[in-house]
């Protein structure tokens, strides 16, 4: 049973570093703990209509916090840094008879829904 893309991508992570990386085509998301790189790639492509070139994931443990006399942990989470194709070049190939055929790129080159516009 596969999960819906909305269940895999939980939320965008908007920090100074992640917003600086958006110019390079890198977007950061909090994802489900059991999601694989392939799941994240398919979910981002389906939700935002972009071409994903690579996915890097990392697991974060919750930090130990103290409130008065008791200790507790913040929730652990999984983070994914997704690199998208920012070129969006048209593809040309040879048809029968030696004619050049041109196919326009059908993917977007940025994710406008991520936060501030580029």
N, C-alpha and C positions, 0 to 999 in steps of 0.2 A: 504494500500500500504506500503510495507516494503522498507527500504532504503538499499542501497548497503553497504557492510562493509567499503568500501573506503570513503563513505560519513559520516560514524559514527566516525571512527578513523581519526582525522585530522593530528596529528603529535605527535612524542614522545617528552617528556619533559626530556631534558638531563641536569641535575644539579648534584652537588656533592652528595647531599642526595639521589637522585634517582639512581645514579650509584652505590652507596654503598648498596642499597637495592636489586640490581639485584642478588647478591650472595644468598639472601634469597628467590629468585623467585618472587620478586615484581617489576613490571614494571609500569611506569607512562606515561599516554597519555593525550593529549588534545583531547576532544571529542566534538561532536555536542551538542549544548545547550539543545535540546529536546530529547537526547538519554537517555534511561533507562538503569539500570544495566543489564537487560536481553539482551538488544540490544548490549551493549558493550561486554558482555560475548560471544555471538554468533559471533560478528565481529572479535574478537581476535582469537577465535578458528578457524574460517574459513581462516583468513589471514595468520596466523603464524603456524597453525597445532599443537597447544599445548592444554593441558587440563587445563581449568580455574577452580580454586577452589573457589575464592571469588573476588568480585568487590566492591570497596569503591569509591564513587563519592562525589565531593564537587563543589559548585558554587562559583566563585570569581567575585566580582564587580570590575569595573575599578577604578583605583586610580585617584584622582583629581590632575591634573598637571597644572602648570602655565607656560606660555610662554610669556614673556614680560608683557603686560597688560591684557591678556586674559586668562581665565581659560578653561580647557577642561578635558576630561576623557580619560584614556586609555581604550581599549576594554575589556569588561568582557568576561569570558570564564568558561568552565566547565572542571574539571580535574578528571581523573579516575585512581586509583591505582589498578592494576590487579595482583592478586596472582595466579601463575600457579603451577601445580603439578611437583615438581622437582624429585620425587622418580622414576617414570617410571618403577615400578616393573612389573614383569611378573605375570599374574594371573593363578592360578592353580585351577582346579575343578575336580570333579569325573564324569566320563562318565558311560555309561551302562556297567555293569559287574565289577564295582569297580576299573576301571583303572583311573589313574591320567592323565589328559590332561592339557597341558600348552599352554597358549596363550600369545604371546609377546605383549608388550605395543606398541601401534601404534601411540603414541604421542611423540613429541620432549620434552626434559626437559629444554630447554632454547630458547630464542629468539635471534638468531645471528644477525638479521637485525636491532636490537635496537641501536646499536652503537658499542662500543668497545667489543671485545670478552672476555668471562669469562675465 
